[in-house]
Amino acid sequence: MIKKLLSIVLAVCFIFGVVSCRKNDQIETPKPTASPTEEANTTSAPSAPPETAAHVMKSEADKAFEELSNEIFVSIATSDGFTYHQFIKDPSVFGIDESSVKLGWGSLSLDVHEADHRDNDELLAKLSSIDRNSLTPINANAYDTIVETLELANATRDYYYYSEPLETLNGSHTMLPLMMTMYEISTKKDLDGYMYLLQDMPRYIGEIANFEVEKAERGLFMTENALDTVLESIGKFIDAGEDCFLIGFLEDTIEKGIEGLGAEEKSEYIDRNREYVLNGIMSAYSDLKKTLSSLRDKCSPFAGASERGEHAKNYFVSSIKNNAAVDMEPDEMADLLDETATTLITKLMQVIYSDMDAINDIGKTITSGEPEDDITYLLELIKPIYPMIPEQKIDYISVPDAVADDFSPAAYLISAFDDSSRNVVITNPTADTRTLLLTMAHECFPGHLYQTQYVRNGSFPLAQQIASPSGYSEGWAVFSELMIASRAERYGVNACLLEQYNSIACNIIIPAYISLKVNYNGWDKSEIESYLTPYGLNDSGYIDIIYGYAVNMPDYFFNYAMGFANTYRIYHKVNPKTDSELKAFFSEYLSLGPCCFDVLLKHFNVTN
């Protein structure tokens, strides 16, 4: 089903770290966030009455579509125990029979993959029987996006073994344990759900190990470079032993108090948790490490998809279209990414030429130092140019010290669909928070939190909301950083723009472009160097890193890069200049709901 496109990390919106590639030898990438180790602080956003659509008469086609939309929503929301707990607080609201919900981690197998695509086919058939022309505009946009999402997903159906759950960054081996620390536990029922997932994790890790064996048998195993990185990460987790953060997380959570849990039960749950972690999960990770190590002689060559065969190349193309949320051919993507990189770097140079002192502000601190204060300032900045949403309460929580190194400065944890009042922003006091204001713009206002709550308070079909393409949401969030940079006078607009032009170009757009050229056009490092030299970015360390990402995580950057590039060109097509024009543009953009970019590009009449 469409749920195949969604992983459990859908519950978290990640910040794409930004650095100046002229000052660093590596690119910062999205890192996962965790759950509270401190008492939450709260803040509220200024509010305005939610904007609601005028009442319209619904056709039989609308009714049929909305019924199917609800069916899709329930299927996705109940696809695994973590997603269900994160998105649904009261199953009766959606007519869900909780006794039928599978509360584990789901399954990874060829049979499940093929069943998902058969479900896709059935959904497409049901959608084709609905008269799209009889739908209301809001339903028609949702219809088009769901159809395209299913079609883009189906393009990967023949390439099951080309996917990689153990990516070197944010792979399942790191995400599964870390996501357990994001599991909200306030009642005994929550605790039981947590324990079920914990107990089920070894089974799922075993399925991942089997998948890697099956990949290796087909000559599709990861590169040796990637293998070493994954094994190192797994080894660190195993070596933690008694100090594993999963043990401390539950102990701290229970110590703070759980509704309906007595003193004796507290001790029993703590003991069970320790048993599951040390004798279940640790054992599964040890087996996974042994399995992966035994496959070393089956590692793939350190080369792009274009050198690994036509099937690898075809999978790469279908995968980047999925991530980008647009049915655009690779050469078109390359042209757009190249044009966007050139535009950003040109604008960067224009800032320097117009203000020679601005170059001295590179590396400037762009934050008050406190997320709450940055949020207050962000709300001041967006009020004149964005449609307001109802008042928002934000809980600020800190990551556990044990996993702080794996987290970005902040992240937004998406709220439940039947309880949008709880916004959780997870902060990492140990991270580099020099540009925390821009991070909070990405995660909160006007980024993920704002966009999520705008949609929640609208009348968008549930399927459209839950299947929101990551290219759409990440494109909006990266663009939000740039929008704030252009108005943050407190820290110097030119200094903020230099930060954003440089980081978006060097850490998002160019890595995606290079990945496309390596995997589709067969570029080697010398061709990468030739491309980067005119930009002054031909440092060998930078080239090695982006080439490594292109080989080991070929589709990783495309939701950010293509999402931003398409959002940016829609913005420039409309070309709003005054505050009122900006507010009108953002209102129109948001009123379409989460969409594939083909829908948005058509609406705004943007052509190549």
Residue, then its C-alpha position, 0 to 999 in steps of 0.5 A: m500500500i501507499k504506506k510502503l513509502l512511509s517509514i517510522v521516521l515519518a513521526v520526526c521532522f529532521i533538521f538538515g544541518v548547515v555548515s560552511c563548506r569553505k571552513n569544514d571538511q564535512i557535510e552535516t546531515p540530518k540526525p535523529t532526535a530523542s525524548p525527554t530527560e528534563e521537565a518540559n518547558t512550554t511556550s505559546a504562539p500568538s493566535a488568530p482564528p483558523e482560516t476555513a474554506a467556504h462551505v461547498m456542496k459535495s458530489e458522490a465522487d467527493k463522498a467516494f474519495e473521502e471514504l477511500s481517503n479515510e481507508i488509506f489513512v487508517s491503513i497507514a496509521t496502523s501499519d506498525g506499533f510506533t506509527y500507531h502510537q504516535f499518530i492515534k490517541d483515540p482509535s474510536v475517532f477514526g473507527i479503528d478496532e484496536s484489537s486488529v492493530k499489529l503493535g510490532w515493527g511490521s515485516l521486511s520481506l519480498d512477500v510483503h513488498e509484493a503485497d504492498h504493490r498489489d495494494n497500490d494497484e487496487l487503490l489506483a483502480k479504485l481511484s480511477s473509478i472516481d470521477r476526478n472532474s466532479l471533485t471539489p478543488i481541495n479533493a482534486n488536489a489530494y486525488d492527484t497527489i495520491v495517484e502520483t504518489l502511488e505511481l511513483a511507488n510502483a516504479t520501484r516494484d521490481y527493485y526490492y533488493y536495491s533498497e538499503p535499510l542499513e544506510t550509513l546515516n540514519g539507517s535502521h540499526t541506529m534509528l530503531p533504538l533511538m526512536m524508542t526514546m521518542y515513544e511518549i509514555s504517560t500511562k500503563k497502556d503506553l508502557d505496555g505498547y513500548m515493551y511490546l515494541l522492545q520485545d519485537m525488535p530482535r525479530y525485526i532486526g533478524e529480518i533485516a539480517n536476512f534481507e542483507v544476506e538475500k541482497a548479497e546472494r544477488g550481488l547487491f550488498m553494500t560497499e565495503n566502505a559502508l559496511d565498515t561504517v555500519l559495523e562501527s555503529i553497531g559495535k558502539f551500540i553493543d559495547a554500551g552494554e549495561d550503559c545502553f541508553l534504552i535502559g536508562f531511558l525507561e528507568d528515568t521515565i518510570e521514575k518521573g511517574i506513569e499513571g496507574l503504575g504501582a511501586e511493585e510494577k515499576s520494579e517489574y517493568i524496569d527488570r523486564n526492560r533490562e532483560y529485553v535490552l541486554n538479552g534480546i536486542m543486544s543479542a540480535y545486534s551481535d547476530l546482525k554484526k556477525t552476519l554483516s561481517s561474514l558478507r564482506d567478500k560480497c561487498s559491491p564495488f565503490a562506484g555509482a549506480s551507472e556502473r552497477g548495471e541498468h537495474a541499479k540505474n533504474y532503481f536510482v531514478s525511481s528512488i530519487k523521483n519518489n524522494a523529490a515528489v516529482d515525476m521529473e526526468p534525471d536530466e531535468m533534475a540536473d538542470l534545475l539543481d545546477e541552475t539553483a546552485t548557480t543562483l545561490i552562489t551568485k546571490l552569495m557573491q552579490v551580498i559580498y560585493s554589496d557589503m564587503d563587511a558582510i564577509n567578516d560575519i561568516g560564522k556569526t552567532i545567529t541565535s539568542g541562545e535559547p529556543e524559546d526566545d528564538i521562537t518568540y522572535l520568529l513569530e514576530l518575523i512571520k506575522p506580517i507575511y504568513p497566514m496565522i494559525p491557532e495558538q500553539k503550545i510547545d513542549y521543549i525537551s532535551v535528548p538523553d546525554a548518551v545519544a546527544d552526539d547523534f542528534s542535531p541541535a533541534a527537531y520537531l516531533i509530529s503531533a497526533f492526528d486527533d490531538s494536534s495540541r501537543n507540539v514537541v520540540i527536541t533540543n540538544p544543548t550539547a550540539d553546535t547551536r550557533t545558528l539555532l534561530l535558523t534551525m528553529a525556523h526549519e523545525c518550527f516557524p514557519g517550517h515543520l511545526y507551522q506547516t503541520q498545524y496549518v494542515r491539521n487545522g484545515s479540511f484536507p483529506l486524511a490520506q493527503q495529510i498522512a502521506s505528505p511527500s517528504g520533498y514537499s515538507e522538507g522543501w518548505a522547511v529549507f525555504s523557511e530558513l532562507m525566508i527568515a534569513s532575509r528578514a532577521e535584522r537582529y542578527g544582520v540580514n546579510a550575515c544570515l543570507l550568506e549563511q543560508y546561500n552557502s549552506i543550502a548550495c554546498n550541503i544540499i543542492i550540490p551533493a544532490y547534483i553530484s549524486l545524480k551525475v555519479n549515479y546516472n551519468g557515471w561521473d568520477k572524481s575528476e569530473i566532480e572536481s572540474y564541476l566544482t573548481p569554478y565555484g572554488l569548492n574543489d577541496s579534495g576532502y569535500i569531493d571525497i565526502i560528497y562522492g562517498y554519499a553519492v555511492n553509499m546513499p545515492d538518494y539521500f539528499f533529493n527530498y531536501a534538494m529538489g524540494f527546495a529547488n521546486t519551492y524556490r522556483i515557484y516562489h520566483k515565478v509568483n515573485p511576491k514583493t510586498d508583505s501583503e503579496l507574500k502573505a497572499f502567496f503563502s496562503e495560496y501555496l498552503s491552501l493546496g495542502p501537501c502535494c507532489f510538485d507536479v500538482l503545485l507546478k501546474h497550479f502556479n503555471v511553472t514550466n521548464 
